[in-house]
Structure formats: structure tokens, C-alpha cells
Amino acid sequence: MKHIIYLLVFIIPSILIQPCLAQSLESFKVTPEWIANIEEIAPSETTVNTSSKKKILVFSRATGFDHWIIPHNIEVLKILAKKTGAFDVFVAYDIDNFCRKSLKQYDAVVLNNSNPSGPDRDLFSDLLRMNTSLSQKEIASEASKYQKNLEKYIAKGGGLMILHGAITVQNNSAAFSQITGGSFDYHPPQQEMHVKEVDAKHPLVQAFRGQGLTHVDEPYFFKNAYFDYNFRPLLYIEADRLTGLRKEVSRNRVYVSWIKRHGKGRVFYTSPSHNAQTFDNPDFLKFLLDGIQYVVGDLKCDDSPIGKNH
């Protein structure tokens, strides 16, 4: 009976409706005109005043799936930095940026869709394999060191902002899954969805003013540490509103953005967005800016985990 219900609720509607709703938005390159538009609608003030300008490392190298939004994310972060004067952006592509000495320079690290290749899903191993002649055993050992450098950096007070696909950076690592709040499982085809606030009064979703966000995106589903719910969720989607699900879901509410603590550090994750068209919404730009203020420690808010029994 359970399987019949699942077929009626998820599979058949998916087959019937998916051709209408599933849609991949057309990619486009960064242009002066696009930058000018984002500059016009981007916020010019931070939610919280800060007495010191922060330094943010934006790591933008992918070794697996190459999201076309990567250069757009860089430009958006540069615009937010320039307009608010609250932080400086340092764009990076090399693994050496994850050395302990290098990480100490920054108040936060942004992982900008830095997807590794499968099935290992280990960004550091990929980068080493591409740029060294080390043996597989040596690569595994060195990659582990870089991962631990990042983990210790966060635990000691560094911030980590994860954009969309970068949740896969160390997707097979249980330890990293605990730090980030979960691991990527899969996503149905792109489709229009209404992303809703978990708590419209929470400081980090004030940008949406209780209206949420409607856009075309990949609806992400997660695994591993995600089901520990060791984070404070910010945004969610409803599984029964989606088409193309591959699995039966245990909870209809799927969290797609959250914040959490790891030691003295702070982590912010947002699955939205796969497409640069989402930046046309100034509310989303403000949401990202508030996320930056959270990870650098300027914006204080409830980041306590909700736990399994929420």
C-alpha cells in the first residue's frame, strides 16, 4: 500500500507534469551591462555596522561539474564588497590557499561552486592530481592535510560560506558532512519552486520579508549528516510540490539553506542558486550579504541546531 501511495503522489505526477515545469534557464556570460544592473539593485549598506573591514577568500576552482554561475558569483561578491565597504574579496584557484598560513589571513572562506569530480568527490585530491606527479598514496595523504587545515580553520573561528554545488567539496567525508551540515545526494531537474522561510522573524531571512523566493533552480536533496539536523535551517522547499523525485522522502520539508557553528567558527550554506537569473532579485543579494556578515561574526543570531526530534 505504501508503494502504491508513493507511485500516486510522486511518480505519476512527475511523469505528467515534469515536461511543463522542468526548465533549464539559458546561461549567459558576465557583461558590463549585467554588472551595471547588479550594481544598481545590490544593497549599499550592511544590516550590522562593522568597525573593521573583513578579508574573504573566494575559492572558485571546480574540478568536476563546472557551474556557469561561478564568474557571476565572483562579480556579485565584488559588488557587495565595493558598495558596502564591509569586506575585501580575494579570488583564488590554487590549492595552496588552503595551507594553514594562507587561511590565517582571512576572516572567511567562500566555496564558490567548487565541485570535485566523482565518484571520490574530493576536491583536494583532484587539485593535487591535476598539478603534481605524486603517487595516489601521497595524494591521499596530502589531501587529508588540506581538509584538516580547513576544518581547523573553521573550528578556531574562521567563517565558511558554501554556495550551491560546493556542498560536494568533500562529499564522501563523514567529518566534513558534520561541519557543513550535510552532503549532496541528488537533485531532480530544474524547475520553478517557491523557497520559503523556516522562521520569517529570523535575522538572516529578513531580506525576503516573509514572502520567500520564487525562482527556477535545482531542488537539492541531501544525505549523511543532514539527517542529524545539527544546524539552524533558514529556507526550505516542499517535496510534494516538486517533480522528478527519485526517492520517497521521509519529511516533506526539505531544508535548502542553513547556518551552524563548528567550534568557534560559523558556517552558512545556500543551495539557491544554480542560475545567475536569481541575482535579478535584490532580496537574494541582501540574503547573501547577511550570510557574509554572519560567517565573519558581525551578525549575531540564533544558530542553535534544531536536532533530530524537531
CORZI-V102353 format. One record per backbone hydrogen bond with DSSP energy under -0.5 kcal/mol. CO is the residue of the C=O (numbers start at 0). NH is the residue of the N-H. Records with the same first field share a line. If there is no record, write none. Layout:
CO=NH, NH
//
This chain:
0=4
1=5
2=6
3=7
4=8
5=9, 10
6=11
9=13
10=14
11=15
12=16
13=17
16=19, 20
17=21
20=191
22=24
30=34
31=35
32=36
33=37
34=38
35=39
36=40
37=41
53=87
54=106, 107
55=57, 89
56=58, 109
57=59, 91
58=111
59=61
64=66
66=69
68=72
69=73
70=74
71=75
72=76
73=77
74=78
75=79
76=80
77=81
78=82
79=83
80=84
85=53
87=55
88=90
89=57
91=59
93=96
94=97
95=98
98=102
99=103
101=104
102=105
106=158
107=56
108=110, 160
109=58, 111
110=112, 162
112=114
114=62, 63
115=64
116=120
120=170, 171
121=125
122=126
123=127
124=128
125=129
126=130
127=131
134=138
135=139
136=140
137=141
138=142
139=143
140=144
141=145
142=146
143=147
144=148
145=149
146=150
147=151
148=152
149=153
150=154
151=155
152=157
153=156
154=263
157=265
158=108
159=267
160=110, 162
161=163, 269
162=112, 165
163=166
164=167
165=168
167=170
168=122
169=172
171=173
172=176
173=177
174=178
175=179
176=180, 181
182=222
185=220
189=22
190=216
192=194, 214
194=212
195=235
198=201
201=204
202=205
204=207
205=208
207=210
212=194, 214
214=192, 216
216=190, 218
217=219
218=187
220=184, 185
222=182, 225
223=226
224=227, 228, 229
225=228
228=306
230=232, 305
231=258
233=197
234=255, 256
235=195
236=238, 253
237=240
238=241
251=238, 253
252=254
253=236
255=270
256=233, 234
257=268
258=231
259=266
261=264
264=261
265=159
266=259
267=161
268=257
269=163
274=277
275=278
276=279
277=280
279=281
280=283, 284
281=285
282=286
283=287
284=288
285=289
286=290
287=291
288=292
289=293
290=294
291=295
292=297, 298
293=296
297=299
300=302
306=309
//
